Amino acid sequence: MKAVILAGGKGTRLRPYTTVFPKPLMPIGDEPILEIVIKQLKQNGFGEILMAVGHLAELIKAFFNDGNKYDLKIKYYREDMPLGTAGPLAQIKDEIDDNFLMMNGDILTDLNYSQFIKAHKKNDAIATISLKKEIVPIDYGVVELNEKSNIVGYSEKPHIDYLVSMGIYAFNPGIMEFIRPDEYLDIPDLIIKLISEGEKVNGYVYDGYWLDIGRPDDYERANEDLGKVYNQLFRGIE
C-alpha cells in the first residue's frame, strides 16, 4: 500500500520552533513527529511513502533518506510553489494505481490506518475522511429570541459538538481526475468539488486519541501525552 504525506508547510503557527526546523522534524519525546508516523505506517502494511516537501526540504530528505532504515521506500516531490493540501497530488498521478492514504505529517493518533483503508474500500467511495468529535465550549450565556424579541431560551455556557477532519484521508485513484497540474487546491475545496459532481464521499468517525500539532500549546501537549499514549500508537496494528 502507498501513503502520501504532506510535509511541505512552513509551520507558521509553530514559530519560533519552525524557524530552523521543518514542522515534521519537531521532536516528540526522542523522535520527530514524522518518524512516529512513518513507523506506524510501516507496521500498518504500507510499503511506500510519497512525501510532498517544500520548506526546508533538504533537512527532511537528509533525515529519512530513501526509507531503507524503516524497511520501506520513500520518494520526495518538491513543491516549487505553494499548491495547497490537495494540489500536490497532481505531481504523483503516475505513481497511483490503487486506493491510497493521504495525511498531514504532524498528526499524533492511534488510528489503525489499515482498518481505515479497509473501511474505505468496503464502502466503494472516491474519498473517505477520518473524523473526530470535538466539543467546543461557549464561555457565555447564550440567549434565544423569537421574532418578537422575547427571550424563549437561555443556556449558561453551553457547548457545541462538531465532527472535525483529522487530516487523514483515503482516496480512490479516480480522485486524480479532479486535480489539475500546478493548480492551488486545498482538501476542503476538493471535497466540495467531489460532492457537487455527485461523487461518493464518506466519513469515518474515530473516538480514539488524536492530536493535530499545529500550535505551540499542541506541541507542548504532545510531549506531555507521549509517555501515556506511546504504546497506544502502535497497539492493535495489523
Secondary structure, 3 states (H helix, E strand, C coil): CEEEEEECCCCHHHCCHHHCCCHHHCEECCEEHHHHHHHHHHHCCCCEEEEEECCCHHHHHHHHCCCHHHCCEEEEEECCCCCCCCHHHHHHHHHCCCCEEEEECCEEECCCHHHHHHHHHHHCCCEEEEEEEEEEECCCEEEEECCCCCEEEEEECCEEEEEEEEEEEEECHHHHHHCCCCCCCCHHHHHHHHHHCCCCEEEEEECCCEEECCCHHHHHHHHHHHHHHHHHHCCCCC
